[in-house]
Amino acid sequence: MTRKSLRHQVAIISGASGGIGRATALALAAEGVRPVLAARHEERLRVVAREIAEQGGEALVIPTDVTRREETERLVRRTLDHWGRLDIVIANAGQYIRCPVPELTVAEIERSLAVNFYGGVHLALAALPTLLAQGRGHLIFVTSMDGKKGIPPDGPYVAAKFALTGLAEVMRQELKANGVDVTTILPGRVDTPMIATLDVPRISAKIPPEHVARAIVRAIYRPQAEVIIPRSAKLLVYLNTLSPRLGDWAVRSFRLEGWERTK
């Protein structure tokens, strides 16, 4: 895919009101893509749309709660009605929900699954008929390193991200013959409001959301199965693949769970 071929393409981005979603929308708009900004908070989306307009781009704002299937279906319909095409779908919306196992309840798991798993599923399945009918498109799931290596006490978040990572892996294999690319983006700690109160060790330092956005743009130009960033996160995956007990040791030794600020 050449740089020119991205111009005028349309990309839906969930969770676009801040963090990775906002950074990705700005990065894609700079490449000539027309972003569709989806999240629950309309005013925040409009701020992002104004930023895109200031850099010479154009964005469509559609407030959407991805936990509600009918709203993601409406999101896709309005996108097609407005621009007449859909090329890229980035399922990025998420919520960091952690809870120690002794205190864990089914309700906490369900709360995490609603946004971190079903949010991605609803959006992907709403867009899939369009992508299949045209025989091309790109589904991108922004999951997490927690979808490869579970880190305490992130049980609810890990359950949802593992589920979404696994589903994306199957979708990637099944949809390849239909011309639809599927990429999973697995960032480590990212400096977003979602984990603003979480301090982490230097080895697991938070990366700017713009780093993830650039990785997403690269993956669109040159489709990849998985993108793990930063390098330290990739190292943990390799270590855990070699030996889960060794992966557990690394988590404990480097305090990769981080610690909540008390003040």
Order of alpha helices (4+ residues) and beta strands (2+ residues): beta-alpha-beta-alpha-beta-alpha-beta-alpha-alpha-beta-alpha-beta-beta-alpha-beta-alpha-alpha-beta
